[in-house]
Amino acid sequence: MRTKIQKSMVFVLSITLLISYVLMTVVVYNQNLNLLKREVRQEARYIRTAVNISGPAYLEQMDEVDVRTRVTRIDIDGTVLYDSGGDEVVLDNHGAREEVKEALVNGYGEDIRMSGTLGKEMYYYALLLEDGSILRVAKTRDNLVSTALNVLPLMAGLTAAMLLLAWLMAKWQTARLIKPINELDLEHPLDSDVYPELTPLLQAMDEQNKAKDAVANMRKEFSANVSHELKTPLTSISGYAEIMKNGLVRQEDIPKFSERIYKEAKRLITLIEDIIKLSRLDEESVELEKEEVDLYALGREIVSRLSMQADSRNVQITIEGEPVIYRGIRQILDEMIYNVCENAVKYNIPGGSVSVWVGNTLDGPKVSVSDTGIGIPKEHHERIFERFYRVDKSHSKEHGGTGLGLSIVKHGALLHGAKVSVESEPGKGTRIEMKF
């Protein structure tokens, strides 16, 4: 970054100096040309006055006075009567010269062109004399290239000095600009808000830090909860097994103890499976490809799988709707719908019902699960998707809940870009909708 800033500053200065050089050349060229015009015009008027007073013989006395100035007297028919270039130069008719034609009409005329005689670019100025002839005064002038070459040494020295100064200034300024960035407190970026242009970046960093802290805290809480949740069934299993091992159980009670061990082991396995699923969703390590899934057909399969569990609790579970094709990860979609339906069965009342509806809406595919269960108080609606959160812990454990089912639903929804909403009142039931 430091090198780029220095190079860019030197590059900008170089371009600026180049443009300045071109502009200076044009300005100097125009100034020299205007100065030359004034000088030639003034000299021409002096010579005209002298010739009008003394006659054409005055021109003969001017030979070799100023070799840089060329004086010519031309007859009205274009014949050259006198030229300061000397008699050895044979001149053709000048009647077609632009400055001569203008002088015959306006009394004066001018032109800039290459001299066919001298082979140089010249400025010509012609005046009409009292005797009707034309007096023409001309001087050579530098062209644009010559002017540029004359200005070049000055600009070269100035450029070298300016580039050296620019490099030193760029080095100092770059170090000054970068110093606050190098000294940023990455843990508390908003405390180092030195440049308004960096505010969006620093705010993003601060939000990212907060998100990382939140994730870290959530992981710590998750780890603590996992330890606690795993410890409970393991303690029960260990306790029952120890009692049986020490022969403290009557023969007729062994089946009951074995059943308790089996239930706790089953609950432990379910908990571990849910933790693994949630971890995979957290790390986005789901490697399954998306496919076309009929949500209605999937819902029917899930209702069929839960029918025995529903019957054992005296709960009626039904499904209605229409075929809905959605592109997603079938396994995750299955777990999402299954967990919601299973909760609706578990936390229902004897003789209650669960209604599953799958169909297309104006907002897209939707799966709705309604039950006539115990309901959820409003203050718990926002938290039921948190890991290990239970509205009624004793009631949840009684039904073998791990507290991770709805968290898996939430993460599966995030993975598919779906939204999950809850409507529930205690004693009136619950409706959970998944909109894809």
N, C-alpha and C positions, 0 to 999 in steps of 0.2 A: 504493500500500500504506500509506504514511504517513497519508494522508487518511482511508482506510477505518478504520484502527486508532483514530485520534482520534475519528472520528464514532461508531464502535461504543462506545467508552468513554463518551462523553458521552451516547449513547442509553441505555446501561445505567444510568448514574447518574440520568437523567431518569425512567426507569421506576421505579427504586428510590425516588426522592423522591416520585413520584406515589403509590406504594403506601404509603409512610410517611405521606403526607398523609391518605390515607383511613383508615389505622389510627389515626393520632393523633386524627382527628375522632371516630372511634367511641369511643376511650378517653376523650377529654375529655368527650364526651357522657354516657357511662356514669358517669364520676366526678361530673359536675355533677348528674346525676339522683340518684345515691346520696346526695350531700351535701344536695340539696333534700329528699329523703325523711327523712333524719335530722333536719333542721331543722324540718320541718313536724310530724313525730311528737313531737319534744321540745316544741314550742310548743303542740301540742294537749294534751299531758299537763299542762303548766303551767296552761292555761286551764281544763281539766277540774277540776283541783284547786281553782282559785279559785272556779269556779262551784259546786262541791259544798259549799264552805265559805260563800261569800257569797250564793249563790243566783243565779238568772238575771239579776238586776239588774246583776250585774258586767259582763255583755256590753254593756249600754248605755254603760258608762263607757269601753269600748274603741274606740268610733267614732272614726275619723280618726287612730288611734294609728299604724297601719302600713297604708297604702293598698295595699301589694303583697300583703298577706295578707287573704284573705277568710274570715270566720268565719260559720258558719250553725248555728242550732239548729232541729232538726226534731223534730216530735212523732212518737209511735209510729205514727200513721196516715199519716205522710208530709207533714203540713201544716208549712209553714215558719213557725216561731214568731219567728225573728230572722234577719236577714242584714245583714252589715256594709256591703253595697252601698247601703243607704239605703232609705227607705220608698217612694221613687218607682219602685223596681224591683218589678214584680209578678211573683212566682215561682209556678210551678205546683207540683203535688204532687210531692214528692221520694221517695215510697215505693218507686218502681221503680229508684232509683239503686243501682248495684251496691255502692258502699261502705256505703250505708245498710242494705241487706239483710244484708250480711255482719256489720255491727256489731250488728244485732238478734239475730243467731245466735251470733256468736263474741265479741262485746264490742268488736270493732274491725273495720275494713274499709278498703280502699283501691282506687283506680282512677285511670287516666290517660285523659283524653279531652278533646275540644273542648268548651268551655263554650258552651252555647246562649245564655247571657245576655251574656257578655263577648266571645264570638267568638275566644277564645284557647285554646291547649292548656294544660291544668292538671293538677296532681296533687292528688287528693282523699284526705284521711285522716279517718276517722270513729271516734268513741269513744262508748260507751254511758255516759250519766250516771246518778247514783244515783236520780234521779226518773223514769227510764225513757225520757227523751228522748235524742236523738242530737246530739252536738256534732261538727260537721264543720269542718275547717280545710283551706283550699286555697291553692295558690300557682301562679302562671303559671310555665311553664318553657320554655326554648328547645328548639325541635325540632332534628332532625339537620342541616337546611339552615342554620339560624341558627348552630348550633355551627360548621359548616364555614366559614361566612362570617366568624365571629369569629376562627377559627384562620388564615384565608387570609392576612392581612397578614404574620403571623409566618413562615408557610411560604413566601410569595413572596420575602421578604427572604433567608431561609435558602437557597431554591432558587437565587436569583441568585448568592449568594456561593459556593455549592457548585459551580454550573455553571462559574463563572469559574475556581475552583480546579481543577476537573476538567479544563477545557480546558488550563490551564497544565501540570498534571501529565501529561495525555495527551501533550502536545507534547514534554515532557521525556522521558517514559518511552518514547515511540515512537522518538525519536532515539536513545535508549540501546539499544533493542532492535534497531533496524535497522543501527546502526553496524557490528556484527560481520559482518552479511550483506553490506553494501557493501564491506567490506574482505576478502571471501573471495578466496583465491588459487585461481583457476579452474584453474590448471595443476596445483596440488597441493591439491585440496579437503580431503583428510583431515587436513592440517596445520591446518585452521581449524575443527575440530570443536568449536564453542562451545556448540551447543544439541543435546541428545540427540534432539530431534524432527527435526532436520535430517540426522541420521546416514544414514538410508536414501537421501536425496537426494544427499548428498555421496559415498556409496559408489557410487551409480549414475553420478555424474559421473566418479568416479575410474575406474570400469570402462569408461566411454565413452572417457575419455582414453587408457586403455591400448589399447582396441580401435582408436582412431584411430592411435595410434603403431604398433600392429601392422600396420594396413593401410598406413600410410605406409612402414614398413620393407619390407613385402611388395611394394609398388609399386616401391620403389627396387631391390630385388633382382630384381623382374620386369623392370624396365627394363634393368638390367645384363645379365641373362640373355638378353633379347631382342636386345640389341646384339651380344652374343657369338654367339648362335645365327644371327643374320642375317649377321654378318661372315664366318663360316666358309664357307658356300656361295658368298657373293659373292667371297671371296678366291680360291676354287677356280675359279669361272667366269672371273674376271678374269685369273688366271694362265694357264689353258688358252687363253683368247682371245688373250692377249698373245704366247704362244709361236707360235700359228697365224699371228697377224698379222705376226710377224717372220720367217716362213718357216722356222722351226726344226723343223718337223714334216715327216716324210717323207709323201709322198702316200698311201702305204698305211696310215699311222697316223691320218690325218685322221678317218676314221669313228670310231675309238676315242676320240679327243679330243672329237669332236662328241657322242658318246654320254655321256661324262663331264659335259660342259657341260649336256646335256639333263637328266641325272639330278640334278645339283646345282640347276638351275633349277626342276625339278619339286619337289624337296625344299624349296626356298625358297618356292615358291607354296603348298605344303601348310602350311608353317610360318606363313606370313602368314594363311592362311585360319583356322588354328587360333587364332592370336592374336586375330583379329577376332571369332571365335565366343566366345572366353573373355571378351573385353572387353565384349561385348554382355551376356553372362550376369552379369558383375561389376556392370555398371551397371543391370541389370534393365531393359534397353531392348528386350527381346523384345516386339514388338508383335503377334505372332501370337496369335489367339484359340484357346482350348482347344476341342477337339472329341472326339467319340467315336472312339477308336482301338482296333482289334483288335491287341493286342500279338503274338498268334500269327501273324497274317497279315503283320504288319510284320517279324517275325523271319524268316519264310520268304523275304520279299523280300531281306532283308539276306544271308541264307545264299546265296541265288541270286547276288547281286552279288559275293560273296566266293569263289564256287566256282572261278573261273578262277585267282585268286590262290592258293587252297588247292591246286589241282591242280599249279600250277607249283612248289610246295614239297613235293609228295607228302604232303599232309595231307588227311584225310577230314573233312568237316564235315557234320553232320546236325542236324535239329531234330525235337523231339517235343513233345507237349503237347495243349492244347485251346484253342479260341477264348476269348480274355479281352478283354472290353471295358473300356477305361479312358479316363477323360476327361483329356486332356492336350494338350500342344503337339506335334503330330506330328513336326515337324522336329527338335525337341530330343530326343524319344524315339528317333527314328531315329539321331541322332548318338551317343546314349548306348549303345544296343545295338550299333551298328556298331563303335564304338571298342573295346568289350570283345571282340567277336568277332574283329576284325582283329588285336588284340594276341594272342589265343589262336592265330591262324594264324601270325603272324609269329614268335612265340617258341616255336614247337613244334619237334619233332624230325622228321626225315624218316621217313615211315611212321606218323606220329602221327595223332591224331584230335581233333576238337572236337565236343562235344555241347552243343546248345542245348535247354533245356527251358523252356516257357512254360505257366503254368497258374494256377488259383486255389488258394489255401491258406486256412487258418483266419485267418491274419493279413492276407489280401488278395492281390492279384495279385503274381506273382513271375516274374522272368526269371533263369534260372541258366545260366551258360556255364562248362563244364568242359573242360579240355584235358589232354593228356599231354605238355606241354612241359617246358621247362627248370626251371620252378618259381621261387619267390621266397623267399629266406631270411627267417625270421620277423622279424628286426630291421628289415627294410625294409617290412613290411606297413603300418605307419602312415604312411609317407612317400611311397608310390607315387602318391598323389593330389596331391602338391605339384607345382607348375609346374616343368617342365624337370628334374624328378628322374628319374634313371635308375639302375636297379640295376647294370647293366653298360653304361657309356657307349659303349664301343667296339662291343659287340654291338648296342646300340640303334641307333647311327648306321649300322651295317652294314645294318640292315633298314629304314632310312629313317625311323626314329621321330623325332618332334619333342619328346617329353617332355611334351606337353600333352593327349594323348588322355584319360588317366584323370582329369586335372584338369577337363576338360570334362564327363566322366561325373559327377564329384562335384558340380559346380555345377548341372548339369541335374537331379540328384537333389534338391538343395536347393530348386530352383525348383518341383519337383513334390511336395515333402514325402516323398520316398522315402529309403530307407536302403540303403547299399551295404556289403557285407561281403566279406572275402577269406579264403580258406583255401588255403594253398599250402605245399609242401615242395620243396626243391631236388631235381631229378631225378625227382619224382613227379607234377608237374603243378600246375595251379591251378584253383580254382573261385571265380568271382565271382558273387554274387547281388545282384540289385536287387529290393527288396521295396517295393511301392507301397502 
